[in-house]
Amino acid sequence: MMELTGSQKKYLKGLAHHLKPTVFIGKNGLTGAVLDSLNQALTDHELIKIKFIDLKDMKRELTGEIAIKTSSQVIGLIGNMAIIYRQHPEREKRKINLPV
C-alpha cells in the first residue's frame, strides 16, 4: 500500500470522526480472533476505529503491530481509540476515494 500524504490522513480523520469503534481490544490483546475481526472490518469498511478497553499503556505498540499484521495504515490515535485504514484491493469495491 502506498504511503498516505498528510492531507489524505486529515481527510480520513474527518471521515472517521462520526464512526463508532468496530473492534475492541481487551485484556487478551491481539488474539487470532481479534486479528480476523480486524481484517474483516477493514475489508468491509476500509476505515475503522479500534477501542482499547485494557492494555491502554500499550496502545501505540499494539496499533503498530495491527498495522503490520493487517497491511493497513495508522491514521491516528485519539485517547484510547486508534483509527486505521486499508484500501480495498478491488477498485470497484472501494468505498473511500482519497483526494490526490
C-alpha positions in Angstrom: 0.0 0.0 0.0 1.2 3.5 -0.8 2.2 5.9 1.9 -0.6 8.4 2.6 0.1 12.1 2.5 -0.7 14.5 5.4 -3.8 15.8 3.6 -5.1 12.3 2.9 -4.7 11.4 6.6 -6.5 14.6 7.6 -9.3 13.7 5.2 -9.6 10.2 6.7 -9.6 11.6 10.2 -12.5 13.8 9.2 -14.4 10.7 7.9 -13.6 8.7 11.0 -14.9 11.4 13.4 -18.5 10.1 13.4 -17.6 6.4 13.3 -18.2 4.2 16.3 -15.5 1.6 17.3 -15.7 -1.5 15.2 -13.2 -3.7 17.2 -12.5 -3.7 20.9 -9.2 -4.8 22.3 -9.4 -6.3 25.8 -7.1 -8.0 28.3 -6.2 -10.8 25.9 -4.7 -8.4 23.4 -4.2 -9.3 19.8 -5.6 -12.8 19.6 -6.2 -14.6 16.3 -9.9 -13.9 16.6 -9.3 -10.2 17.1 -7.0 -10.1 14.0 -9.6 -11.9 12.0 -12.2 -9.4 13.1 -9.9 -6.5 12.2 -9.2 -8.0 8.7 -12.9 -8.5 8.1 -13.8 -5.0 9.3 -11.1 -3.4 7.1 -12.3 -5.4 4.1 -15.9 -4.3 4.7 -15.4 -0.7 5.7 -11.8 0.3 4.8 -11.7 2.9 7.7 -12.3 1.7 11.2 -11.8 2.7 14.8 -10.4 0.4 17.4 -11.1 0.9 21.1 -8.6 -0.2 23.7 -10.5 -1.4 26.8 -7.5 -2.9 28.5 -3.7 -2.6 27.7 -4.1 1.2 27.3 -0.5 1.7 28.2 0.5 -0.5 25.2 -1.9 1.1 22.6 0.9 2.6 20.5 2.8 -0.7 20.2 -0.4 -2.7 19.6 -1.6 -0.2 16.9 1.7 -0.5 15.1 1.5 -4.3 15.3 -2.1 -4.2 14.0 -1.0 -2.1 11.0 1.8 -4.6 10.1 -0.3 -7.7 10.6 -3.3 -6.3 8.6 -1.3 -4.4 6.0 -3.1 -1.2 7.0 -2.0 2.3 7.9 -2.4 4.1 11.2 -4.3 7.3 10.7 -4.2 8.5 14.2 -4.5 7.7 17.9 -7.0 9.7 19.9 -7.4 8.9 23.6 -7.9 5.1 23.8 -9.0 4.9 20.1 -7.0 4.1 17.1 -8.0 4.9 13.5 -6.7 2.6 10.8 -7.2 2.4 7.1 -6.7 -0.2 4.4 -7.8 0.5 0.8 -9.9 -2.3 -0.7 -7.8 -4.2 -3.3 -10.6 -4.2 -5.9 -11.2 -0.7 -7.3 -14.9 -1.2 -7.9 -15.5 -2.2 -4.3 -13.7 0.8 -2.7 -15.9 2.9 -0.5 -13.5 5.8 0.1 -12.0 7.9 -2.7 -8.9 9.6 -1.4 -8.0 13.1 -2.5 -4.9 13.3 -4.7 
